[in-house]
Amino acid sequence: MAPEHGPGGDRGGPAPGRIRLADLEIRGPRKARCQDRATAEELPGGPDGGPAGVLLAVADGHGSAVHSRSHLGAEFAVEVFLRLARRFAATALAEEAALPALRAEAQQRLPWNLVREWEDRCARHLRAEPLDGFPELSPGRLPDRGQLAAYGTTLLGAALLPGLLVAWQLGDGEVALVDRPGERVLLPLAPVAPELGDETDSLCSKDAARLIRTHWAPIVGAAEPPGLLLLSTDGLSKSFAEASGFDRFAAGLYQRLRDDGHEAVVGQLGGWLERAASFSGDDTSVAFAWHDLRRPSAPEPPAVPDAPDAPDAPDAPPDSVYRQDPTATPEEPS
């Protein structure tokens, strides 16, 4: 039998260029506060001073009256996930790391630890600030299901490491992978059947750890990491007239990053997400990582003194992919 390779052995699919990150949270229209949390984080210690890997996390608090503290629940979820994911990444980056043990950690232990530590974090907050209508939480006791509901949130997370990509999802939202040529968009953690209405799995759900879906993808041999790894709350996907609109947005985002560069696209990203939020009516947040293969631009020549200013180029957000009317067919962003 061939040996298992991965982070501790034959690290396949080296990622040339620079990994660039972005995260952004946009509050939905007519919402008092944003219930989303989004974070993209580099892991230090890579070659030539670059990152050893990246972590992404996005959470979407439910926001209803029953979930009165869900903005905090989303914050706690991202906080706990990143702490556990850093620990997982440190193990994965160790020379003795083996894929079978890492897979068990990713698919079994990390989900259970995530739920337990999130509940502990909610319990600490409840002891400091009890909920009206519930008895104070005594030390050493975990909250009951009704108390945890106040903090209810979804969670998406990912770790992109040399030789390994792992993603986790609980509830709605999208984990999207765009391949290096920009031709295919994969949603590896999409549910088999779409969720009904606004109902979704949550960290406050019973048996939440068992509800967490895991995408396990060693990058070995000639395999390549994705060109773009995108995590987004459902405020983005709900803004499209049909499901294919989200795929086109992800592919178009990657194409623009490659054509226009990181800074130019991130500068326009807020406007695109605000427009998405105006159609979905929901908070809309993303965290993404992509491989920038562009060569550094040469410094621009100094401006000619007293030259008239050129008119500003009009922004061209991918408006056409958003919902124009209930039957509109989205088109790929230019």
Buried (B, 14 or more C-beta within 10 A) or exposed (E): EEEBBBBBBEBBBEBEEBBBBBBBBBBBEEEEEBBBBBBBBBBEEBEEEEBBBBBBBBBBBBBEEEBBBBBBBBBBBBBBBBBBBBEBBBBBBEEEBBBEBBBEBBBEEBBEBBBBBBBEBBBEBBBEEEBEEEEEBEEEEEBEEEBBBBBBBBBBBBBBBBBBBBBBBBBBBBBBBBBBEBEEBBBBBBEEEEEEEEEBBBBBBEEBBEBBBBBBBBBBEEEBBBBBBBBBBBBBBBBBBEEBBBBBBBBBBBBBBBEEBBEEBBEBBEEBBBBBBBBBBBBBBBBBBBBBEBEEEEEEEEEEEEEEEEEEEEEEBBBBBBBEEEEBEBEBBE
